[in-house]
């Protein structure tokens, strides 16, 4: 009798969801704990992606401020295009690693939101469904005149249809384009959204970052008191005592995190 009643009630709930055009999967996701990940260069390093912090202010042998600043772009836009063309070629030969894939695995049990400082697309290629990029996206360019006109490469709408762009590349409106990257000296447009995600987190995890690049490093300050915080890095920065530090590379640390969360 109890079984019959249970089936009847579940059927009524399902009918309600369908009749009110409510997505059943979304409704189930809302019941999961919100696991917010803040990822940095360390998670992609194990995929062979180098960062501008690798050696003495150089990024792939270029002075960082020449290739990653607003002033550098104004001074030599051709160099900027050349540099990011090279970064895209490097990226397409890289693969998501076990850390990226582990975060996708956690989506079975948690509502996972990734906030990344990285401009690569390895989170997306691994299968993460909710990724917010703080510093832009390497595989995109945008109009120099209208920031809301973004194009994912390769793009048939551009005069250059492959992964290579130049100062001569034009969008469908005749506008020149630039890498969709937040350079030093420019605002971080997604910071407000990232801060809200950190505030709403039930569990907050930092992976592969030195916690010195602001404003991204400030995200931990938006996490509500009492929310568990985990920090995965082989060379972790100093953090408050209530943060659980997993002093390992991202691939090993994420494996440990999965075990910890599944046991909790």
C-alpha positions as CSV (number, residue, x, y, z in Angstrom):
1,X,0.0,0.0,0.0
2,X,2.8,2.4,1.0
3,X,4.6,1.6,-2.3
4,X,1.5,2.3,-4.3
5,X,1.0,5.7,-2.6
6,X,4.7,6.6,-3.2
7,X,4.5,5.8,-6.9
8,X,1.3,7.9,-7.1
9,X,2.9,10.9,-5.4
10,X,6.0,10.7,-7.5
11,X,3.8,10.6,-10.6
12,X,1.9,13.7,-9.5
13,X,5.2,15.5,-8.9
14,X,6.5,14.5,-12.4
15,X,3.2,15.5,-14.0
16,X,3.4,18.9,-12.3
17,X,7.0,19.5,-13.5
18,X,6.0,18.6,-17.1
19,X,2.7,20.6,-17.1
20,X,4.5,23.7,-15.8
21,X,7.3,23.3,-18.3
22,X,9.9,22.9,-15.5
23,X,13.1,21.1,-16.5
24,X,13.4,17.9,-14.3
25,X,17.2,17.8,-14.5
26,X,17.4,21.5,-13.5
27,X,15.1,20.9,-10.5
28,X,17.3,17.9,-9.4
29,X,20.4,20.1,-9.8
30,X,18.9,22.7,-7.5
31,X,18.9,20.1,-4.7
32,X,22.6,19.4,-4.9
33,X,25.2,21.3,-2.9
34,X,26.8,24.1,-4.8
35,X,30.5,23.3,-5.3
36,X,32.4,26.3,-6.6
37,X,35.9,25.9,-8.0
38,X,38.4,28.7,-8.5
39,X,41.1,27.4,-10.8
40,X,44.4,28.9,-11.8
41,X,47.4,28.1,-14.0
42,X,48.4,25.1,-11.9
43,X,45.4,23.0,-13.2
44,X,46.5,23.5,-16.8
45,X,50.2,23.2,-16.2
46,X,50.0,19.4,-16.1
47,X,48.5,19.6,-19.7
48,X,51.6,21.5,-20.8
49,X,50.2,25.0,-20.8
50,X,52.9,27.4,-19.6
51,X,52.0,30.6,-17.8
52,X,53.6,34.1,-17.6
53,X,54.8,33.3,-14.1
54,X,57.1,30.5,-15.2
55,X,60.3,32.6,-15.5
56,X,61.4,36.1,-14.5
57,X,58.6,38.1,-16.0
58,X,58.8,36.3,-19.3
59,X,55.9,34.4,-21.0
60,X,57.2,32.1,-23.7
61,X,60.3,34.3,-23.9
62,X,58.3,37.5,-24.4
63,X,58.3,40.3,-21.7
64,X,54.9,39.9,-20.0
65,X,53.9,43.6,-20.3
66,X,54.6,43.5,-24.0
67,X,52.1,40.8,-24.7
68,X,49.6,40.9,-21.8
69,X,48.9,44.6,-21.1
70,X,46.7,47.3,-22.6
71,X,49.7,49.5,-23.2
72,X,51.4,46.7,-25.0
73,X,48.5,46.2,-27.4
74,X,48.3,49.9,-28.2
75,X,52.1,50.0,-28.8
76,X,52.4,46.9,-31.0
77,X,49.1,45.1,-31.9
78,X,50.8,43.0,-34.5
79,X,53.0,41.4,-31.8
80,X,49.9,40.7,-29.7
81,X,48.2,38.9,-32.6
82,X,51.3,36.9,-33.3
83,X,51.7,35.9,-29.6
84,X,48.1,34.7,-29.2
85,X,48.2,32.9,-32.5
86,X,51.1,30.9,-31.0
87,X,49.2,30.3,-27.8
88,X,46.2,28.9,-29.7
89,X,48.5,26.6,-31.7
90,X,49.9,25.3,-28.3
91,X,46.4,24.9,-26.9
92,X,45.0,22.8,-29.7
93,X,47.8,20.3,-29.1
94,X,47.0,20.1,-25.4
95,X,44.5,17.8,-23.7
96,X,42.5,18.1,-20.5
97,X,44.1,16.3,-17.7
98,X,42.8,14.2,-14.8
99,X,42.1,17.3,-12.7
100,X,39.9,18.8,-15.3
101,X,38.1,15.5,-15.8
102,X,37.8,14.9,-12.0
103,X,35.8,18.1,-11.7
104,X,33.4,16.9,-14.4
105,X,33.0,13.6,-12.4
106,X,31.9,15.7,-9.4
107,X,29.0,17.0,-11.4
108,X,27.3,13.7,-10.6
109,X,27.0,14.6,-7.0
110,X,27.3,18.4,-6.9
111,X,26.2,21.5,-8.7
112,X,29.7,22.4,-9.9
113,X,30.5,25.9,-11.0
114,X,34.0,26.7,-12.2
115,X,35.5,30.1,-12.0
116,X,38.8,30.1,-13.9
117,X,41.6,32.6,-14.3
118,X,42.8,30.5,-17.3
119,X,42.1,31.6,-20.8
120,X,42.3,28.1,-22.2
121,X,39.3,25.9,-22.9
122,X,40.4,22.7,-21.2
123,X,37.6,22.8,-18.6
124,X,35.0,22.9,-21.4
125,X,36.8,20.3,-23.5
126,X,36.8,18.0,-20.4
127,X,33.1,18.4,-20.2
128,X,32.5,21.0,-17.4
129,X,29.0,22.6,-18.1
130,X,29.3,25.8,-16.0
131,X,32.6,27.7,-16.6
132,X,33.1,31.4,-16.0
133,X,36.3,32.9,-17.4
134,X,37.7,35.9,-15.5
135,X,40.5,36.8,-17.8
136,X,39.0,36.1,-21.2
137,X,39.1,33.2,-23.6
138,X,42.0,32.4,-25.9
139,X,39.8,30.8,-28.6
140,X,37.8,34.0,-29.0
141,X,38.4,37.4,-30.5
142,X,36.2,40.5,-30.3
143,X,35.5,43.7,-32.2
144,X,37.7,46.6,-31.3
145,X,34.7,48.9,-31.6
146,X,32.0,46.8,-29.9
147,X,33.1,44.6,-27.0
148,X,29.8,42.6,-27.1
149,X,30.7,41.3,-30.6
150,X,32.6,38.1,-29.8
151,X,33.7,35.4,-32.2
152,X,34.9,31.9,-31.4
153,X,37.7,30.7,-33.6
154,X,37.7,29.3,-36.3
155,X,34.9,31.5,-37.5
156,X,33.5,31.9,-41.0
157,X,32.2,35.4,-40.2
158,X,35.8,36.7,-40.0
159,X,38.0,37.6,-43.0
160,X,40.5,35.2,-41.6
161,X,38.6,32.0,-41.1
162,X,41.1,29.9,-39.2
163,X,42.9,30.2,-35.8
164,X,45.3,32.9,-37.0
165,X,44.3,36.6,-36.8
166,X,46.2,39.8,-37.5
167,X,45.7,43.6,-37.5
168,X,44.1,43.2,-40.9
169,X,41.4,40.7,-39.7
170,X,37.9,42.1,-39.9
171,X,34.5,41.0,-38.5
172,X,31.2,41.1,-40.5
173,X,30.8,44.8,-39.7
174,X,34.3,45.7,-41.0
175,X,35.7,46.2,-37.5
176,X,39.2,45.1,-36.6
177,X,39.4,42.5,-33.9
178,X,41.6,41.8,-30.8
179,X,42.1,38.7,-28.6
180,X,39.3,38.3,-26.2
181,X,41.7,38.6,-23.3
182,X,41.6,40.8,-20.2
183,X,45.0,42.6,-20.3
184,X,46.7,44.1,-17.4
185,X,45.3,47.6,-17.0
186,X,41.8,46.5,-18.0
187,X,38.7,45.8,-15.9
188,X,37.7,42.2,-15.1
189,X,34.0,42.3,-16.3
190,X,33.1,38.9,-14.8
191,X,34.4,39.6,-11.3
192,X,31.0,40.6,-9.9
193,X,29.4,37.3,-11.1
194,X,32.4,35.4,-9.7
195,X,32.0,37.0,-6.3
196,X,28.4,36.1,-6.2
197,X,29.2,32.5,-7.0
198,X,31.8,32.4,-4.2
199,X,29.2,33.9,-1.8
200,X,26.6,31.3,-2.8
201,X,29.0,28.3,-2.4
202,X,28.2,25.4,-0.1
203,X,31.8,24.2,-0.7
204,X,34.6,26.3,-2.1
205,X,37.8,24.9,-3.7
206,X,40.9,26.8,-5.0
207,X,43.1,24.8,-7.4
208,X,46.5,25.7,-8.8
209,X,46.8,29.4,-7.9
210,X,49.3,31.4,-5.9
211,X,46.5,33.6,-4.6
212,X,48.4,36.8,-5.5
213,X,46.7,37.7,-8.8
214,X,43.9,40.2,-8.0
215,X,41.0,40.6,-8.1
216,X,40.7,36.8,-8.5
217,X,42.7,36.2,-5.3
218,X,40.0,38.0,-3.4
219,X,37.3,35.5,-4.2
220,X,38.0,33.5,-1.0
221,X,37.0,36.6,1.0
222,X,33.4,36.4,-0.4
223,X,32.9,32.8,0.9
224,X,30.4,32.7,3.8
225,X,31.8,31.9,7.2
226,X,31.5,28.2,8.0
227,X,31.6,27.1,4.4
228,X,34.3,24.4,3.9
229,X,37.3,25.7,1.8
230,X,39.9,23.4,0.2
231,X,43.1,24.7,-1.4
232,X,45.0,22.4,-3.8
233,X,48.5,23.5,-4.8
234,X,52.0,21.9,-4.6
235,X,53.4,25.2,-3.2
236,X,50.4,26.7,-1.4
237,X,50.4,30.3,-0.3
238,X,49.7,31.1,3.4
239,X,46.0,30.8,4.1
240,X,43.8,30.9,7.3
241,X,43.8,27.9,9.5
242,X,40.2,26.9,8.6
243,X,41.2,26.3,5.0
244,X,42.1,22.6,4.3
245,X,45.3,22.6,2.3
246,X,46.0,19.7,-0.1
247,X,49.7,20.2,-0.9
248,X,49.8,18.3,-4.2
249,X,49.7,18.9,-8.0
250,X,46.2,19.4,-9.3
251,X,45.7,15.9,-10.7
252,X,46.6,14.3,-7.4
253,X,44.8,16.9,-5.4
254,X,41.5,16.6,-7.2
255,X,41.6,12.8,-6.8
256,X,42.0,13.4,-3.0
257,X,39.3,16.0,-3.0
258,X,36.8,13.6,-4.7
259,X,37.5,11.0,-2.0
260,X,37.1,13.6,0.8
261,X,33.8,15.0,-0.6
262,X,32.3,11.6,-1.2
263,X,33.0,10.5,2.4
264,X,31.6,13.7,3.9
